[in-house]
Amino acid sequence: MIDAFEGRPLSLSKHAERQIRWVANKLTASQILKLKQLPLNTSAADYFFCHAIADNNRTIFTPHNDLIKIKSFFQEIKEPFIICGHTHLQFKLDIGSKIIFNAGSIGMPFSDQEGAQWLWIEDQTFHFKKTIVNKNSAIKSMKTTDFLFLNEFIETYVKNTVSISNAYEMLDKLAVEQQIRFRRQNS
């Protein structure tokens, strides 16, 4: 959001970039300053919480990706349990001395089942959870906004759910595109 607000490249799909830039344009400089003051990630006891990976909130990875590459994203992390999101898919991935849990997504879950997805953590026990959402109520609330992509969002993510197989196909493609962009930027 900060990069979008400040006009920097986002390394996202064109469609996602348009959506993020639309949201960023709704924020004030004061709100962006508050976002800048937040930590990128945080730790508590044996848990490391991040959006995507340890040092950035954009890198796409799934259990389909190379395990050695995924391990490299978290090699500096000391905590044995890593909780992330970003890809909107619930999964558990053992990477040796650490276990990654992706909590899923409340508003845009990729799943073969309907419902908001989240992760319950208690005493080093992890439970993937799902909560059924009242779609009509959610749509009614959303229609009070001026979100530029509202109808598309409602059709794709509220009235329907992106299947796990479609999500993996999309995310794996985006991960490859992201790697290509990264190589170009660093060559």
N, C-alpha and C positions, 0 to 999 in steps of 0.2 A: 504494500500500500504506500509506503514511504517513497520507494523508487518511482512508482506511478505518479504520485503527487509531484515529485521533483523532476519528472520527465525522462527518467533513465529507462534503458531497455529492461524488459521483464523476463525474457527467455521463456515465454509461455506460448500456447497456441494463439493465433491471431484473435480468435473468438474470445478466449479467456482474457487476453490482454485488453480487449475493448471493454469487457465487463469490469475488470479491475480498475481501469482508468476512469470509467464512469463513476464508480464508487469513490475513488480518490478525489475526483472533482467535486464531490459533495462534502468533503471534509474541509475544515478550516486549518490555517497554519497552527493554531493553538492545539487542535486535536492531533495533528501530525507530531508536534513537539511532545505531547504526552505519549504517543506511540513510540517515539524514539527513545524515551526514557525507560521503556519496558525492556527486560532482558530477553534475548533471543530464545533462551531456554532456561530451565531451572532444575535443580536437584532437591530431593528431600529423602533423607535416609538412603535406602537402597534403590531409589527410583530416579531416573533421568527423564525429564519431560522435554520434548521438542516438537516442533511442527512437522518438519521433514527429516533432516539429519542434524548432526551435532553442530555444524558450523554455518548452515544456511537453511532457509525455510522454503526452498524451491525445488531441490533435487528430488526427482521421482525415482522411487524404487519399489519393487514388489518382490514376493518370493520367487518370481520367475527369473529375476536377475542373478548375475554371477555372485555367489556367496562371498568370494574373496573381495570383490568390489564393495559389497554391502558391509563386510567387516571393516574395511578401510574407512568407511564413513564414521564409524564409532570407535576406532582404535584408541583414542585418547580418553574415552569415557571409562570411569572407574566403577560406576554403579552396575550391578548385574541385571537390572531390569530397565529397559528402555521403552518408553511409551511415546508413540508418535501418531500422526494423523496424515494429513496432506493428500493421500491417495484415495481417501473415502472408503477403503476396503478394510473390513475386520480381518486380521490375521495374526498368527503367532509364528515367529521365526527364530529358531535356535541358531545362534552364530558362535557356538563354542562356549566361552565363559559368560556369555550374555544372552538374554532372550529379548527379542523385540516384540512388542504388542502394538498393533495398529488398532486404535479405538474405533475406527469407522467414521461415521458422520451423522450428525443429528438432522441437518436440513437437506443433505444431498447424498444419501448413502448409495453405494454400489453393492447390490445384494440381489439374491434370488427370492428374497422375502421382503415384504413391505415393512416399513417402520423405521423410526429413528434408531440409530445404532450408537452404543456407547460401551465403555469398559468400567466395570466395578472392580475396585482393588481393595482388598482387605487382608492384612496379615500375610503378605506375599502370596495371596491367592487371587487369581484373575478370572473374572467371569465376563464373557461377551454378552451384552444385553441388547434387547430390542424393545422399543416402546411403540405401540400403534398410535398414530397421529390422526386426529380428526381432520381429514383432508378438507372438508367444506369450511370448517372454521379457519384453517390455515390459509386457504385461498381467499376467504373473505378479508382476513387481516392483510394479506399481501396486496390485495387490490386497492388498499388505501394508500399505497406508495406510488411513486412515479418511476419505479425501476424500469429502465429502458428495455430490458429483456424479459419482462414479467411474464408475458403469455408463453413464451418458449420455456421459461423456467418451470412454470406451473405444469405444462404438458409433459415435460421431460422428467422432472424430479418430484413433483407433488402427486399428480394423477397417475404417474407411472414410476417405475424403478428401473435404473440401468442394471442389467444383469451382470453377474460376476464375469461371465465369459466375455461380454461386450466391454466391460470395464478393463479387463486384462488386455484385450486387443488394443484399446485406446491408449492405456497407460504405457504398455510396452512400446508402442509407436512413438508416443511423446518422449519416453526415456531415450530412445535412439536419436530422435531429433534434438533433444537437449544435449546429448553427448556430442553430436556433430557441431552444434552452435558453440559449445564450450571449446572444442578443438580449434574452431575457426578463430575464436576470440583470443586464444592463447598461442596462436602460431604466427 
